[in-house]
């Protein structure tokens, strides 16, 4: 492999959300099955791949603000397969979109684009923690309209909202994330406009192409 991938009800008033125009990618509202050609990856496999000799290392991986953590945790940067931009945590966005994830950085610049993938051996799922604000990424299922199911780094602990299954496709050499909250795959909304352009949302019933695919860069020492 030549590249490595790895109820907040008080804030959910529809009137507070700035909803962008609909994207062009297929939209689905049913739970997803495991797509053909994709395999679920556990913590051991992720660590093996991320630390492999051919692992793709992000620039500034050993720089200030990025450090290893104990346990079955891998530090990674995610790059969208659709627009080739790195996923960043928008910590400066105002509520209710504080901490939304957007694929909008042309390069890895530090903690804004860094995430810790924490494996739970009992539940066999990953939690994603943003290195920008030290918050876990949640799927905002109760948001409405085209902002429903956006990914947002806002949780101090991990529950069903914050759990994901990680998949790898060896032929494509790409990775995908599936929310356990709604069973749907994470998509980068390339056709959105405004402040939520390139936002990540768990809303696809299948992996249809680059919209749901990511490249993962290792941030380990």
C-alpha positions, 0 to 999 in steps of 0.5 A: 500500500502506497498511501495510508488512510486511516442529545445536544437538543438545546442547540438543535433549533432549525432556525439557528442553522444556516443550511446550504444549498443541496449537493449533487451527490446521491442522498440516502436515508436508509442504513448501509450494508458493507459495500463490496470490496471494502473491509472493516479495519480494527485498531490493530490493523490501523496501527499496522498500516499507519506505522508501515514503511510505506505509510504516507506521512503528513508534513509537520507530523512531528511539529508542535501541537501534534503528539502521540497518545497512549493506548490503541490510538492513531493520530491521522489527517484526513484528505477528501478523495473528492476535492483533495483538501484536508479535513479541518475542525472549524473551532472558530465557527459560531454556534450551532456549527462550532467545530464542524468538520470541513475538507477545506485545507490545501495542506496539513497545517497542524492541529486544525487538521489532526485527529486521534482515532481511538479504538474500542475493542468491546464495541469494535468501533472508532471514536475520532477526537479533534486535536484542534479542540480536544473534542470528540466528533459527533454526528448531529442526527437531530439537525434538520435540512441539508445540515442533518448528520453533519460531523462536529467536534463537540463532545467531551465523552464518547457515546453512540453519536461519536462512534464510527466503523473504518473501512479500507479498499485495497484496490482503490487504496482509499478509506471510508467512515460509517456512523454507527448512529445512523448506519450511513457513510460520511460524505464530503459535500463538495457542491454546498456553498457558503460557510458549510461548503465541503462539510462532512455529513453521515448521509450516504447508504453506500460508497458511491465514489470519491464523495465518500472516500478519504486518504489517511496520513499518519501523524505519528512520530 
